Each structure stands twice: as structure tokens, then as C-alpha cells.
Amino acid sequence: MSDGSHFAAAWLALREPVDARSRAGSLDHAVAAWLATRAAPHGRAVSVLDLGAGSGSNLRYLAPRLGLAQQWTLLDQDAGLLAQATRQLPSLPDSLEVSTRCADMRGWCEAPEVLDAWLDGVELVTASALLDLVSQPWVEALAAAVSRRQAAVLIALSVDGDWQLDAADPDHDAASQRAHEDQWMRRHYRAHQATDKGAGAALGGAAPEAMASALQAHGYRLQMADSPWVLQAPADRALGEALLEGWREAVSEQVPDAVVEVERWHAARLASWQRGELIIRVGHRDLLALPDSEGHDHG
């Protein structure tokens, strides 16, 4: 599922190391243990379906942490990104088989049999940085399909709609004004997140809880964990600049009559970021859902 240049290879490369350091490792350990009980006694590989796989960052992060022989299918609508993923496979001591499927995931709600076919034999459905783009019917279709297969679900780095720009040593009066402007930007950015990204009205920051509720309705037990980005220059300079630019573009589209105010906000915040005066925090949540008593309480 593509959202214009936002998901270009350059953006994915910028965010990959920050994603890796931000993910909730406890959920990785839990799903690895669950999969081992399915595969290890039979000496076979586990089957993993990666939704919206892009250039393969989820595969590169998760496959080494599962500690099992694995068969991955990477599903995305961008053939170029999938080709890049197959050129950057992780080196594992256990066997790793990877195949790709270039397909559009937007038709699940109208054709559940397509999703059922993709899930045939799959034991883990995973995704990273995907849910904010999809709709409530899409989430419900996925939950119903995985429940029919009794597959585990691990979805990482779903944005929760919250971001903050914190100054290291703020002047209180100026900080108050900046915080008011940030709040205005954040409100309009959230509204932009909820527009149609190609799969119906997008859930945006409501996506993690929507996915959790849909899976719970099918008897899954959940564990959720915060996985926020915490960015600071100079180490994260390029990613921070890309985020500020993305917020500028989104709010300019959402409130075209306020472009002058948006540009002024962007210029001031970009200058502060480049001077090393800001910490950027972007809220994300990770979700693990297991279909049996080995799951964890939703927290």
C-alpha cells in the first residue's frame, strides 16, 4: 500500500535503524516461543506472511530473532521495493526461504477468499508501520481471516497519533507559544491521517486499538507495548528533517488556507532541530496476538 513519496525507498532506509531500536523486544521473544512449540517438535520451518513488506525491513529485523527455520512471503504492491528486499536478505544460521508476491491488499473487504488463499498454511502474520493507512473494515477482515487459520499476529510500529517536539532548555514563554503551535499542527495532521489512503477512510492513530479490539472479538489474547521513536540530532538529523517536511506537507494539504502559518512553523522548528535544540518523540505501539492460552493479557 503506497502513500506517494512517503514510502519511497529513501524514506524506508532512513527509518529502518530507528524502527529497529524502538521495537518492543519482549513481543519478539513471546512470538518466537509460541512458534517454536508449533515447528520444533516437527522439525519444519514456520510460515510467515509479511503484509506491506516494502523493502524488507521487517524481515531483516524479525527473522534473526525467531531462531527457527522460516519460510517468508513478502506481500506488497510495489515490485521495485520487493526486488530490493530480496537483494538484502539477512544471513541466518537456520534455513530461510523468501518469496515475494506483488499484489494490492485493498480488496480484502470485498473478496475475503483472496486473503484466505494468501493465509493458507501461514502461522505468523506480521507487518510494520502499516495499520495507520488502512480502514476499519480492512482491520476486521484481517482479524476474521487470521482467526480462521488460528495464526499468530505481530504488528509493529503502528503510529498512535501522538508526537511531541521537546526543547532541551526552553524559555518558558516562548515554549508555551511553540507548544500551542505544535498542538494546532498535530490536530490537523491527525485529521489528514484519517483521509483515504487507498483502503477506505484510514484509521490513523486509532489503528492499534482498532486492531486489538477486532482480534479480541475473535478470542485472541493480546500484549501491547509502546515503541516510540525518540530522535535527536545529529544522529537522527535526516529522519527528523524528513518528518518535519512530511508534517508540513500533510497540514498544508489539510488546511490550504493556512499555508503561510504552516511554513512559518516549519521554518522555525526545522532551524531548532538543525541546531540540536529539539528532541522529536513519535508515538508508536506494537501488538502481539496469540490464538490460544499461551497469549498474554491485553495491557
PyMOL commands that set and color helices and strands:
alter all, ss='L'
color gray80, all
select helices_A, chain A and resi 4-7+9-22+25-42+57-66+79-87+105-107+112-118+131-133+136-149+172-193+204-216+237-254+256-274
alter helices_A, ss='H'
color red, helices_A
select strands_A, chain A and resi 46-51+70-76+96-102+124-128+152-167+221-226+229-232+278-290
alter strands_A, ss='S'
color yellow, strands_A
deselect
rebuild
show_as cartoon
